[in-house]
Every structure is written in structure tokens, then in C-alpha cells.
């Protein structure tokens, strides 16, 4: 999106200043949750050279600040990062849009889905607070046999919001079922979302991240394990005791 708006040049990127980051981190209270990777993935290829995310994690560990990492990269599961990720502070979501590598490559400049699945399973096996983030959830791009066989305890689902840009991007998708309009986006009706969600069966905990107000209330009251946190983060009691 930054590239689309002319704010990002992939051939000459602007790399974050770790000194500025440290000054900001020093203002944050221990126990706070900081999100790394929203509009911009914090595990892009340039991280291999500059290690800004690596150094940021070290600073957050030192200050005992929780961090939610959202990424489409498997780099986070490399030994370099596993060595510094603090299980009491780290919360990780690795995003997947399609279970098919070739399909994913048409829409994403990121490591293959199969590599991301390996990373998810590795972090889950090691006991990290890891979620598969199905974002956006486009049922036509998902092989549910593959999805439900992924060895991960937790999944977060974020349904697709459709606008003109999305229609141009996903040309082969039939958007005729997206009939609910809210906040300049088209959404699936709640009944259709429930129907599609029932196909996801391979996880101990499922939570839904939602923009439509009425739908959010339904997930909060009927589906989400944590009614106060749609990201369903796991906080270790002894770490909360330190903060208190």
C-alpha cells in the first residue's frame, strides 16, 4: 500500500533508525503490547542486512514490553530470531491468504505459503504464542484439507473487505455474495461468514477479527475465546505478576 501511494521505493527503501526506535521504546510502560508489522512487514528482505527488527526485539525484551509480530515471512522462525524471542513477551501471527504457492505468488511478494506453514509449525512445536492469521480469508483460495492439517493450536480469521481496488486485484473471484455495505466496503453477510467458518476445523482455538459492528458482537459473544481481545494473545501469569 505504501508503494501504491508513492511513499515507498523498494529499490531505495527508507530503513528505520534504531536510535529513534529506542527513544520511543523508553517511553512505553512495561506490560504494554506493541505491534510490529502492520502497514509494513518488519521481516522484509532488508532485515537480513540491517537487523532493525532484531535490535528492536532486544530492546523490548530489556524493557519487558510485550510485542505482537504480524508477518508474511518465515524469517522469524530462523535460529537467529528464535534465540532472542522471549516466550513471555512474544506473540506471533504469520499471515496466509492462499494454501497454494503458485496462487499466493500472484498476489504476494513474500516467501511461499509452504515455507510459512513450516515456520508456523516450528514455532508452535517450540511453545511460542503463535497463530496462523488467515488474512484476508478468501474461501476460493483455500484448500481446507491443507489448512486443517496445519499443526498449530490457534488461528485468527479476518474476512475480506471488498472495494474497487480489491476487485481489480482479485479478478477471478466472484464477489456477488458480498452484499453488505459498511464503511465504504462490501462484506459477506453474517450467515455466509458463519457457513464458511464452519469449514475450519483443525485448530484448538479460533478467533475472528471483524470490522462490521454487528458481526463483531456475534463473534465476541459466540466464537472468540477471549471476549476482550480479538487477537487472543496468551499472557503468561508470572510475567503479569512482574508487571503488577
Residue frames as qw, qx, qy, qz and C-alpha x, y, z in Angstrom:
[[0.000, 0.884, 0.467, 0.000, 0.00, 0.00, 0.00],
 [0.310, -0.769, 0.115, 0.546, 2.88, 2.38, 0.73],
 [0.369, -0.099, 0.627, 0.679, 4.30, 1.65, -2.73],
 [0.177, 0.633, 0.696, 0.289, 0.85, 2.23, -4.26],
 [0.120, -0.945, -0.275, 0.128, 0.72, 5.67, -2.59],
 [0.502, 0.728, -0.149, 0.443, 4.23, 6.60, -3.70],
 [0.422, -0.827, 0.276, -0.248, 5.62, 6.51, -0.15],
 [0.763, -0.376, 0.515, 0.104, 7.92, 3.51, -0.59],
 [0.537, 0.679, -0.455, -0.208, 10.69, 2.82, -3.06],
 [0.971, -0.194, 0.136, -0.003, 11.66, -0.87, -2.94],
 [0.784, 0.416, -0.125, 0.445, 14.95, -0.15, -4.73],
 [0.275, 0.387, -0.358, 0.804, 15.95, 2.57, -2.27],
 [0.522, -0.634, -0.557, -0.126, 13.99, 1.88, 0.93],
 [0.152, -0.690, 0.323, -0.630, 13.95, 4.03, 3.99],
 [0.657, -0.127, -0.703, 0.239, 15.24, 1.91, 6.86],
 [0.500, -0.820, -0.204, -0.190, 14.05, 2.74, 10.37],
 [0.202, 0.638, -0.504, 0.546, 16.53, 4.43, 12.72],
 [0.682, -0.284, -0.650, 0.176, 17.11, 2.14, 15.69],
 [0.260, -0.015, -0.419, 0.870, 18.13, 5.12, 17.85],
 [0.388, -0.185, -0.088, -0.898, 14.75, 6.76, 17.28],
 [0.726, -0.246, -0.579, -0.277, 13.04, 3.45, 17.99],
 [0.543, -0.136, -0.644, 0.521, 14.91, 3.09, 21.26],
 [0.035, -0.078, 0.261, -0.962, 13.84, 6.57, 22.38],
 [0.601, -0.210, -0.283, -0.717, 10.20, 5.65, 21.69],
 [0.730, -0.172, -0.661, 0.023, 10.50, 2.30, 23.47],
 [0.347, 0.004, -0.573, 0.742, 11.91, 4.01, 26.55],
 [0.313, -0.146, 0.102, -0.933, 8.63, 5.96, 26.84],
 [0.704, -0.170, -0.512, -0.462, 6.49, 2.80, 26.90],
 [0.572, -0.475, 0.482, -0.464, 5.38, 1.23, 30.17],
 [0.032, 0.206, -0.978, -0.013, 6.38, -2.40, 30.84],
 [0.347, 0.302, 0.828, -0.322, 3.47, -4.77, 30.19],
 [0.473, 0.597, -0.024, -0.647, 2.23, -2.80, 27.19],
 [0.729, 0.216, 0.605, 0.237, 1.71, -4.70, 23.91],
 [0.117, 0.667, -0.325, -0.660, 3.43, -3.16, 20.88],
 [0.834, 0.414, 0.362, -0.041, 2.53, -4.33, 17.37],
 [0.197, -0.544, 0.581, 0.573, 5.38, -4.85, 14.90],
 [0.094, 0.024, 0.845, 0.526, 4.27, -5.19, 11.29],
 [0.388, 0.570, 0.536, -0.487, 1.04, -3.54, 10.29],
 [0.526, 0.797, -0.003, -0.297, 1.22, -1.49, 7.13],
 [0.428, 0.695, -0.578, -0.001, 4.81, -2.62, 6.57],
 [0.964, -0.150, -0.210, 0.059, 6.17, -6.12, 7.24],
 [0.310, -0.863, 0.398, -0.038, 9.01, -5.94, 9.74],
 [0.690, -0.270, 0.630, 0.232, 10.66, -9.04, 8.23],
 [0.648, 0.743, -0.059, -0.157, 11.30, -7.82, 4.71],
 [0.884, 0.276, -0.107, 0.361, 14.46, -8.90, 2.86],
 [0.230, 0.745, -0.276, 0.562, 16.33, -5.80, 4.05],
 [0.700, -0.652, 0.178, -0.231, 16.08, -7.08, 7.62],
 [0.953, 0.027, -0.024, 0.300, 18.86, -9.52, 6.66],
 [0.540, 0.472, -0.123, 0.686, 21.20, -6.57, 6.18],
 [0.064, -0.616, 0.162, -0.768, 20.08, -4.00, 8.76],
 [0.467, -0.219, -0.795, 0.318, 18.65, -6.13, 11.62],
 [0.200, -0.343, 0.145, -0.906, 16.42, -3.30, 12.83],
 [0.778, -0.343, -0.255, -0.460, 13.67, -5.71, 13.90],
 [0.787, -0.048, -0.519, 0.330, 16.23, -7.92, 15.63],
 [0.277, 0.166, -0.399, 0.858, 17.55, -4.95, 17.63],
 [0.441, -0.367, -0.049, -0.818, 14.02, -3.75, 18.37],
 [0.838, -0.292, -0.431, -0.163, 13.08, -7.13, 19.84],
 [0.623, 0.002, -0.500, 0.601, 16.15, -6.99, 22.07],
 [0.024, -0.262, 0.221, -0.939, 15.13, -3.53, 23.32],
 [0.657, -0.349, -0.215, -0.633, 11.56, -4.67, 24.00],
 [0.811, -0.176, -0.536, 0.155, 12.85, -7.70, 25.91],
 [0.403, 0.122, -0.440, 0.793, 15.02, -5.45, 28.05],
 [0.249, -0.207, 0.149, -0.934, 12.09, -3.18, 28.92],
 [0.154, 0.220, 0.927, -0.263, 9.71, -6.17, 29.46],
 [0.464, 0.380, 0.008, -0.800, 7.31, -4.89, 26.82],
 [0.663, 0.246, 0.707, -0.017, 5.10, -7.41, 25.00],
 [0.172, 0.468, -0.452, -0.739, 5.26, -7.45, 21.22],
 [0.741, 0.392, 0.512, -0.187, 2.80, -8.76, 18.65],
 [0.111, -0.418, 0.635, 0.640, 4.62, -9.58, 15.41],
 [0.718, 0.515, 0.384, -0.267, 2.48, -9.82, 12.26],
 [0.062, -0.583, 0.632, 0.507, 4.40, -11.05, 9.22],
 [0.885, 0.388, 0.004, -0.256, 4.23, -12.92, 5.93],
 [0.392, 0.652, -0.643, 0.090, 7.81, -14.10, 6.31],
 [0.936, -0.229, -0.263, 0.046, 9.31, -17.30, 7.67],
 [0.401, 0.564, -0.438, 0.574, 12.42, -15.40, 8.77],
 [0.464, -0.605, 0.294, -0.576, 11.05, -15.12, 12.28],
 [0.958, -0.224, 0.105, -0.143, 11.39, -18.89, 12.70],
 [0.672, 0.514, -0.427, 0.319, 15.10, -18.88, 11.85],
 [0.743, -0.300, -0.427, 0.420, 17.50, -19.76, 14.65],
 [0.286, 0.258, -0.152, 0.910, 18.78, -16.17, 14.85],
 [0.366, -0.425, -0.049, -0.826, 15.38, -14.91, 15.97],
 [0.800, -0.373, -0.450, -0.136, 14.30, -17.94, 17.97],
 [0.621, -0.021, -0.463, 0.631, 17.34, -17.30, 20.17],
 [0.087, 0.085, -0.255, 0.959, 16.08, -13.83, 21.18],
 [0.486, -0.416, -0.395, -0.659, 12.28, -14.24, 21.13],
 [0.117, -0.157, 0.734, -0.650, 11.06, -14.18, 24.73],
 [0.257, -0.325, -0.878, -0.239, 8.19, -16.67, 25.21],
 [0.154, -0.564, -0.624, 0.519, 6.78, -14.50, 27.99],
 [0.048, 0.597, 0.029, -0.800, 6.64, -11.41, 25.76],
 [0.074, 0.230, -0.661, -0.711, 6.44, -12.55, 22.13],
 [0.601, 0.433, 0.573, -0.350, 3.11, -13.02, 20.33],
 [0.103, -0.309, 0.676, 0.661, 3.40, -14.05, 16.69],
 [0.674, 0.509, 0.420, -0.332, 0.93, -14.12, 13.80],
 [0.218, -0.250, 0.696, 0.637, 2.07, -15.42, 10.41],
 [0.555, 0.468, 0.154, -0.671, -0.36, -14.49, 7.64],
 [0.281, 0.040, 0.872, 0.399, -1.60, -16.74, 4.86],
 [0.474, 0.348, -0.018, -0.808, -4.02, -15.86, 2.05],
 [0.836, 0.281, -0.301, -0.361, -3.84, -18.95, -0.15],
 [0.804, -0.360, 0.474, 0.000, -2.79, -22.52, 0.63],
 [0.843, 0.393, 0.239, 0.277, -1.36, -22.87, -2.89],
 [0.505, -0.450, 0.183, 0.714, 2.14, -21.47, -3.51],
 [0.308, 0.235, 0.524, 0.758, 1.57, -20.50, -7.14],
 [0.111, -0.799, -0.516, -0.288, -1.68, -18.73, -6.34],
 [0.460, -0.785, -0.165, 0.380, -0.09, -16.86, -3.45],
 [0.503, -0.212, 0.290, 0.786, 2.80, -15.68, -5.61],
 [0.191, 0.577, 0.528, 0.593, 0.30, -13.97, -7.93],
 [0.257, -0.871, -0.291, -0.301, -0.79, -11.67, -5.11],
 [0.583, -0.802, 0.102, 0.085, 2.06, -11.54, -2.62],
 [0.516, 0.642, -0.464, 0.326, 5.74, -10.67, -2.82],
 [0.554, -0.587, 0.467, -0.361, 6.60, -12.87, 0.13],
 [0.090, -0.296, 0.951, 0.007, 8.04, -16.29, 1.00],
 [0.455, -0.115, -0.751, -0.466, 5.91, -19.18, -0.21],
 [0.718, -0.413, 0.008, -0.560, 2.91, -20.36, 1.77],
 [0.929, -0.069, -0.355, 0.081, 4.58, -23.74, 2.28],
 [0.475, 0.280, -0.456, 0.698, 7.59, -22.06, 3.91],
 [0.304, -0.439, 0.222, -0.816, 5.31, -20.04, 6.15],
 [0.873, -0.289, -0.197, -0.339, 3.45, -23.18, 7.21],
 [0.790, 0.074, -0.458, 0.400, 6.75, -24.81, 8.18],
 [0.152, 0.365, -0.374, 0.839, 7.58, -21.71, 10.26],
 [0.602, -0.413, 0.010, -0.683, 4.17, -21.78, 11.97],
 [0.932, -0.187, -0.300, -0.086, 4.51, -25.45, 12.87],
 [0.627, 0.218, -0.461, 0.590, 8.06, -24.97, 14.14],
 [0.081, -0.390, 0.323, -0.859, 7.13, -22.08, 16.44],
 [0.767, -0.339, -0.102, -0.535, 4.06, -23.98, 17.66],
 [0.894, -0.038, -0.418, 0.160, 6.17, -27.04, 18.46],
 [0.455, 0.242, -0.435, 0.738, 8.63, -24.84, 20.39],
 [0.320, -0.575, -0.654, 0.375, 5.84, -23.47, 22.58],
 [0.093, -0.048, 0.020, 0.994, 5.57, -19.89, 21.32],
 [0.338, 0.583, 0.517, -0.528, 2.29, -17.97, 21.31],
 [0.049, -0.192, 0.639, 0.743, 1.84, -18.43, 17.56],
 [0.568, 0.496, 0.492, -0.434, -1.27, -18.03, 15.43],
 [0.328, 0.232, 0.670, 0.625, -1.95, -18.72, 11.81],
 [0.205, 0.535, 0.207, -0.793, -3.51, -15.48, 10.58],
 [0.378, 0.410, 0.745, 0.366, -5.90, -16.22, 7.71],
 [0.026, 0.814, 0.212, -0.540, -5.97, -12.70, 6.36],
 [0.594, 0.022, 0.152, -0.790, -7.86, -11.95, 4.33],
 [0.468, 0.074, 0.875, -0.100, -9.97, -15.10, 4.36],
 [0.534, 0.385, -0.334, -0.675, -11.00, -15.79, 0.75],
 [0.800, -0.055, 0.556, -0.220, -12.58, -19.28, 0.71],
 [0.813, 0.572, -0.020, -0.102, -11.94, -19.72, -3.03],
 [0.363, 0.735, -0.543, 0.184, -8.18, -19.58, -2.39],
 [0.390, -0.482, 0.698, -0.359, -8.16, -22.15, 0.41],
 [0.672, 0.033, -0.726, -0.139, -7.76, -25.92, 0.27],
 [0.595, -0.596, 0.201, -0.500, -9.36, -26.74, 3.62],
 [0.977, -0.102, -0.151, 0.112, -7.71, -30.18, 3.77],
 [0.592, 0.359, -0.286, 0.662, -4.33, -28.44, 3.75],
 [0.173, -0.632, 0.183, -0.733, -5.43, -25.69, 6.12],
 [0.775, -0.485, 0.057, -0.401, -6.94, -28.04, 8.69],
 [0.950, -0.023, -0.199, 0.241, -3.87, -30.29, 8.70],
 [0.290, 0.660, -0.351, 0.597, -1.51, -27.49, 9.78],
 [0.672, -0.353, -0.548, 0.352, -0.08, -28.26, 13.22],
 [0.089, 0.288, -0.220, 0.928, -0.91, -25.06, 15.07],
 [0.098, -0.398, -0.805, 0.430, -3.14, -24.58, 18.10],
 [0.098, 0.683, 0.357, -0.630, -4.52, -21.18, 17.18],
 [0.321, 0.355, 0.547, 0.687, -5.97, -19.48, 14.11],
 [0.098, 0.571, 0.257, -0.773, -7.19, -15.92, 13.61],
 [0.364, 0.471, 0.691, 0.410, -9.59, -15.26, 10.75],
 [0.062, 0.537, 0.065, -0.839, -10.08, -11.88, 9.09],
 [0.555, 0.559, 0.614, 0.055, -12.73, -11.82, 6.38],
 [0.378, 0.175, 0.380, 0.826, -12.16, -9.97, 3.12],
 [0.152, 0.743, 0.298, -0.580, -13.41, -6.41, 2.74],
 [0.538, 0.362, 0.566, 0.509, -14.14, -5.55, -0.88],
 [0.125, 0.794, 0.052, -0.593, -13.62, -2.24, -2.64],
 [0.653, 0.731, -0.094, -0.177, -12.73, -1.25, -6.22],
 [0.069, 0.713, -0.697, -0.009, -9.03, -1.95, -5.66],
 [0.523, -0.177, 0.818, -0.162, -9.76, -5.47, -4.35],
 [0.772, 0.476, 0.349, -0.238, -12.00, -6.21, -7.34],
 [0.500, 0.786, -0.349, -0.100, -9.20, -5.23, -9.71],
 [0.132, -0.608, 0.776, -0.104, -6.61, -7.23, -7.73],
 [0.403, -0.009, 0.907, -0.123, -8.55, -10.49, -7.37],
 [0.405, 0.256, -0.380, -0.791, -10.04, -10.65, -10.86],
 [0.416, -0.007, -0.863, -0.287, -11.05, -14.32, -10.79],
 [0.019, -0.212, -0.818, 0.535, -13.06, -14.10, -7.54],
 [0.211, -0.568, -0.616, -0.503, -16.86, -13.90, -7.69],
 [0.089, 0.006, -0.467, 0.880, -17.85, -11.04, -5.38],
 [0.382, -0.385, -0.482, -0.688, -21.59, -11.35, -5.93],
 [0.605, -0.491, -0.620, 0.096, -22.12, -12.65, -2.37],
 [0.359, -0.185, -0.319, 0.857, -20.54, -9.54, -0.85],
 [0.082, -0.651, -0.561, -0.505, -23.82, -7.69, -0.44],
 [0.436, -0.795, -0.350, 0.234, -23.45, -5.95, 2.93],
 [0.398, 0.625, -0.051, 0.670, -22.11, -2.40, 2.70],
 [0.516, -0.829, -0.154, 0.154, -20.42, -0.66, 5.63],
 [0.384, -0.763, 0.263, 0.449, -17.67, 1.98, 5.81],
 [0.396, 0.732, -0.375, -0.408, -17.21, 2.08, 2.01],
 [0.001, -0.308, 0.941, 0.143, -16.53, -1.68, 1.83],
 [0.808, -0.038, -0.298, -0.507, -18.64, -4.64, 0.78],
 [0.238, -0.358, 0.848, -0.309, -18.78, -7.60, 3.18],
 [0.371, -0.149, -0.892, -0.211, -20.21, -11.08, 3.23],
 [0.620, -0.518, -0.102, -0.580, -23.48, -11.37, 5.21],
 [0.391, -0.504, 0.672, -0.378, -23.07, -12.88, 8.66],
 [0.912, 0.051, 0.307, -0.268, -24.86, -16.09, 7.65],
 [0.805, 0.544, -0.219, 0.094, -22.36, -16.67, 4.83],
 [0.088, 0.697, -0.613, 0.362, -19.42, -15.93, 7.11],
 [0.665, -0.323, 0.564, -0.368, -20.67, -18.50, 9.63],
 [0.942, 0.290, 0.103, -0.135, -21.07, -21.04, 6.84],
 [0.612, 0.649, -0.389, 0.231, -17.51, -20.52, 5.61],
 [0.196, -0.654, 0.602, -0.414, -16.09, -20.52, 9.12],
 [0.881, -0.174, 0.327, -0.296, -17.54, -23.98, 9.75],
 [0.871, 0.436, -0.212, 0.078, -15.06, -25.36, 7.20],
 [0.237, 0.635, -0.585, 0.445, -12.16, -24.50, 9.52],
 [0.872, -0.397, -0.144, -0.247, -11.83, -27.41, 11.94],
 [0.846, 0.164, -0.376, 0.342, -8.16, -28.14, 12.60],
 [0.216, 0.465, -0.388, 0.766, -7.41, -25.74, 15.47],
 [0.351, -0.368, -0.743, 0.435, -7.94, -25.74, 19.23],
 [0.038, -0.672, -0.342, 0.656, -8.73, -22.02, 19.32],
 [0.305, 0.466, 0.510, 0.655, -10.37, -19.94, 16.59],
 [0.070, -0.660, -0.321, 0.676, -10.91, -16.21, 16.81],
 [0.400, 0.654, 0.480, 0.428, -12.35, -13.71, 14.33],
 [0.213, -0.358, -0.031, 0.908, -11.10, -10.18, 13.71],
 [0.200, 0.637, 0.710, 0.225, -14.03, -8.16, 12.40],
 [0.108, 0.042, 0.058, 0.992, -14.88, -4.66, 11.12],
 [0.383, -0.441, -0.496, -0.643, -18.66, -4.95, 10.79],
 [0.252, -0.376, 0.494, -0.742, -20.06, -3.87, 14.15],
 [0.836, -0.131, 0.099, -0.523, -22.97, -6.33, 14.35],
 [0.886, 0.221, -0.406, 0.041, -20.78, -9.21, 13.20],
 [0.256, 0.457, -0.631, 0.572, -18.10, -8.32, 15.74],
 [0.536, -0.328, 0.401, -0.666, -20.68, -8.60, 18.51],
 [0.952, 0.031, -0.113, -0.282, -21.65, -12.07, 17.28],
 [0.723, 0.334, -0.522, 0.305, -18.06, -13.35, 17.20],
 [0.022, -0.480, 0.551, -0.682, -17.35, -11.78, 20.58],
 [0.645, -0.241, 0.359, -0.631, -20.33, -13.44, 22.21],
 [0.945, 0.099, 0.126, -0.285, -20.30, -16.80, 20.43],
 [0.881, 0.401, -0.172, 0.185, -16.89, -17.62, 18.92],
 [0.320, 0.698, -0.444, 0.462, -13.89, -15.71, 20.23],
 [0.710, -0.230, -0.581, 0.325, -12.17, -17.42, 23.19],
 [0.329, -0.307, -0.324, 0.833, -11.20, -14.05, 24.69],
 [0.125, 0.820, 0.553, 0.081, -14.13, -11.63, 24.61],
 [0.173, -0.929, -0.005, 0.327, -11.86, -8.68, 25.39],
 [0.177, -0.637, 0.581, 0.476, -9.12, -9.43, 22.85],
 [0.840, 0.463, 0.085, -0.272, -9.90, -10.44, 19.28],
 [0.414, 0.652, -0.635, 0.015, -6.20, -11.25, 18.77],
 [0.948, -0.275, -0.102, -0.124, -6.50, -13.86, 21.53],
 [0.346, 0.637, -0.586, 0.362, -2.98, -13.26, 22.85],
 [0.837, -0.351, -0.401, 0.122, -1.61, -15.52, 25.55],
 [0.039, -0.781, 0.384, -0.491, -0.16, -13.80, 28.61],
 [0.676, -0.025, -0.676, 0.293, 1.92, -15.88, 30.98],
 [0.523, -0.789, -0.307, -0.095, 0.84, -15.37, 34.59],
 [0.690, -0.436, -0.081, 0.572, 4.34, -14.95, 36.02],
 [0.362, 0.251, 0.211, 0.873, 5.06, -12.19, 33.51],
 [0.243, -0.727, -0.347, -0.541, 1.87, -10.37, 34.52],
 [0.676, -0.656, -0.259, 0.213, 2.92, -10.70, 38.14],
 [0.584, -0.077, 0.025, 0.808, 6.22, -8.95, 37.32],
 [0.068, 0.487, 0.282, 0.824, 4.35, -6.02, 35.80],
 [0.492, -0.740, -0.360, -0.284, 1.93, -5.80, 38.73]]
